[in-house]
Structure formats: structure tokens, C-alpha cells
Amino acid sequence: MNTENWTPDQPIVSIKEVHKSFGDLEVLKGVSLDIMKGEVICIIGPSGSGKSTLIRCVNALNDIQSGSIQVEGQEVHDPRLDKLALRQKVGMVFQQYNLFPHKTALENIMMAPVLVLKEDKDEVEKRARALIAKVRLEGKESSYPGELSGGQQQRVAIARSLAMQPDVMLFDEVTAALDPETVKEVLVTIKDLAQEGMTCILVTHEMGFAREIADHIYFTDRGVIVEHGPPDTFFDKAQDPRTKEFLSQIL
């Protein structure tokens, strides 16, 4: 990616008037938002409101019909853009862990840097072991996914994404498939990343966590951003009737 003209005083992710449709269904209807380096953004809203589609567009997993998405000044949907280079810059963790069942935790974390980026295996292993420690899984290096809890697998998935050394992390409902007792360990891992200065964009239904971790909350419904603001303002002083209705049902 050619990001040489981008400077840290500009948004690290800039989304402008993005429209996205699946067939005749318009899922995003002119969405715009900017994220600065080091910010933590939480996107909340009812199912089908377009929030997961939006962050998948940031990583070019979904294309867009019109508008602009830039990461460090580079247009994500430029057909000349190297998608591999983009996904080094922008890591993503999904609701499902998608780990390779026949590979250990350590091997899962090492695979992309070694096989895709052709990095030195010994250097990658050092980084992978450090990441296992970061996500609090010391001693699980040789465990296979089937031997790990859902929360542990999700933390391996986070470490796997971090192994590519991204500048931005996207989290798409990463606790939605977890048992309640394993949710906290994953949220603590994400909180640690945020406190270290990682730029994070989270789609989440964990409202308490969003209030605690986010610099800014965006509420989406029917493909548009209805309301946004800092957590205290958003949760305590929401203005839009649709926002108030949504919050009254979940808080």
C-alpha cells in the first residue's frame, strides 16, 4: 500500500458516503465516519442494520457501490490495490474463530506470516510466543483448537491477526458465539490492545464494554448512522427517538 502521503494528524480510516447493496437490498445508505489513530470506535445497532457489512467493507471483504473508504490515505476499493497489503494493515477477527483444527495454537498464529509474507520462521515464532503471552495463553502453545475453550480459541484468533502486525484491528461481534463465562477473558484482551494504543473498530452488543472502552459510539439502523457521540453522552443523553428506543430495550 502506498501510504507515504498520509500523516498521523489525518484519519487513519476515513469513510465517506458509502453505499452498499446486495442485489436490490441497500444495506449501507451513505455512511460517513472518520477514525483517528489510536481511537476505539464501537458500532452498535439491531441485527441487519449494516454494522458488520460496514467493517467488512473497510477490509475490502465486501465491495461498495459508491463512496470512499481510505486507510492511511489509500483508497481501499481501488482495483489496483494489493489486498494482501491492505489486510496486513487492517486485521480482522470474526465471530467464528476459523482456526485450523489440525494445527496447534502456535502454528495457527505463525501460518500467515511464514506462508504468506515469507517471513523468517524463527523470528515469527518469537513474535507468536510473545503474542500468546499477550493474550494470556501461556502453556497452550501446543494445544489444538479442539482442546481449547471458545474464549481461548478466540484469543488465539486475535493473536493470529496481530501476528501480521496491523495498524488497525476490526472486531465483528467476537463474543457473540461464546459462553457467558468466557466473554470476559476476550474483552480483557481487547481492552489491553486498546490501552496500548491500537486503533480498534468494534461491532458489539456488549453495551457495558462499549461504554467502558470506546472513545466514540455509533448507532446504526437501516443502513444509516442514526446518532453518535462519546459514551457518556450517547448512553445518558441520547437525542434521537430511535436511539432511545433501542437503548431502552437493551440496557
N, C-alpha and C positions, 0 to 999 in steps of 0.2 A: 504494500500500500504506500502511495506517495502522500505522506503527511507532513512534508517539510515546511509547508506554509502555515500549519496550524500552530497556535501558541496557547499555553495553559489559561490565558485570560479569556479565551473563547470557549463556547460549549464543547465538551468532549463528544457529546451526542446531541445532534440538532435535528428535530423532526418538524417538518413544515408542510401543512395542508395535505396530509397523507390520506389518500383514498385507496381502499382495498375491497375487492368484490370476489366472491366465489360464485361464479355463474351470475344469476340475477340478484343474488343476495349481497347487498352492500354492507360490509362488516365494519369498515372504518370510513367515516364521513368527514374528512377534512381535519384530522387530528394534528395538533401542533404542541410541542413542548421542547424545552432545552434542559440539558443536564450538564452541570459543570463538573470538572474533575474532582473526585473525592466526595461527591454528593451521593446520598442514598435516597432513592425515589421509590415509593410504594404506589402501585396501581391497584385499586380495588374496584369492585363492582359486581353486579349479578352475573350469573352464567350467561354466556352469549353476548356480553357487552362489548367484546372486541379486545379485551386487555391482553389475552395470550397471543392473539393474532398480531397485535402491535409489536410485542417484543420479538416475535419470530421474524417480523419484517426488519427489525434492527440488525439481525444476524443474517439477513438475506435467505432465511429458510422459506419465507413467503415473499413473492414478488409484490409490487404495488402497481396500481393503475395510473396514479398520478401523485404529484408531490415530491418531496425530497427528504431523504434521511442521510445525514452525514455523520461519520465517525472520525474524529480528529481531522475534520475538514475534507475528508474523502467521501465522495458520493457512493453510498453502499450499492445502489442499483445501477451503477454504470456498468454496461455489459463488458467493458474491458477490465473490470476489477477482478483481481485474483481472489476468489472466495476463500481459499486456504489462508491467505494473508489476513483477510478480514477476520476469520474465526480464530486466528492467533490473537488478534487484538480484542475480540469480543467473545468471551467464554459464555457457555450456557449450560445450566443444569435444569433438568426436566422433572416432571412429577414421577415418571418411571426412571429407574436407575440406569437401565440399559448397560449393565456390566457384562463382560464376557464370562459366562459361568465356568469355563474351563481354565480361566486364568486367575492367579492369586490377586489379592488386593494390590500388592506391589506391582505385579505385572500389568494389571489394568491401568494403573497410573502411568506407567512407563511407556505404554504402547505407542501413543501418538507422537511424542517427541522423538522416539527412536525410529519408528517405521515411517512416519510421515515427514517429520522435519529432518531426519537423518542425523540427529544429534548423537554425541558420544555417549555410549551406553553407561559407562561408569559415572559420568557427570550427571546423567539423567537419574541414575539410581540414587545418588546422593540427594538430589533435589526431591525425588519421590519419598525417600525416607524422612526427610525434613517435613514434607507435606503431611505424611501420615502422623507425625508428631503434632503438627499444627491442628489437625482435625481430631486430635485426642484418640488415636487408634494404635498407639504403640503396642507391639506384641501381636498385632493382627496382620502383619506384613505377608505371612504365608497362608493366611486363611482364604478360602474360596468364597465367592458370594453366598452360596448356599449355607455356609457356616456362620454367616453374619445376620444380625437383625436388620430390619428395614432401615432403621436410623443409621446403623453402621454402614450399610450399603450406600445410603445417600451421602454420607460423609466421604466415602471412597469416591463417589461420583464428583463431589465438589473438589476433592484433591486432584482427581484426573483432569478436570477443567483447568485448575490452577497450574498444573504441570506445563501447560502451554504458555504460561507467563502473560496472561491477558492484561489489558488496561481497564477493561470494563467487564463486569460479570452480570449476566442475566439469570434470574431465578424464576421459573414458571411453576407456581403452586408446589414447591418442592416438598412441603409437608403433607399434601393432601392425601397421599396414599399410606401415610404412616399411622401406626397405633399411637394413641394419645401419649403413652409414656415415653415414646421415642422422639416426639416432636421437639421437645426442649433441647435435646443434645444437638439437633441440626440447627435450630435457631441460634444457639450459643455460638456455633461455628460461624454462621453468617454474621452475627454481631461482632465477633472478633475481627473478621475481614473488614467490616465497615469501620471499626475503630482504628484499624491500621491504615485507613485512607483509600481502600479500594472503592472505585466507583461502582455502585450497585443499583440495578433496576429490578425490583421485585414485584411480581404479581402474587398477591397473597390474600388469604381470607383470615389471617391471624391479626385481628384488629389491635389487640394489646401490644403485640410485637411491632406492628406498623407505627403505633403511637410512640413507642419507645425508641425505635431505631431510625425512623425516616427524618430527613430534612424537609421533605415535601410529600404530600399525599395528593394523588389524582384519583377522582371518582369518575368512572366511565359508565355510560349506559347507552345502549342502542347506537353504538359506533361513534359517540362524541364524548368529549370531556365536559361533564356537567358542571363540576366545581373542583377547585384545587386550593391548597394552602398549606401552611405549616401545620403539624399535627394538632397542637393545642387549639388553633383557630378552627381547623377543619372539623375536629370532633366535638368541640364545645360551642362553636358559634357558626355552624353551617347555615347558609343562607337559602339555598335552592330547595324548594319543596321536595323534589325527587331525592336529593341527598338526605334530607331529614327523614323521609320515609324509609330509605334504605338503612340508615343508621338505627332507626327505631326498631327495626326487625332483627338486627344482629348484635346490638350492644345490650 
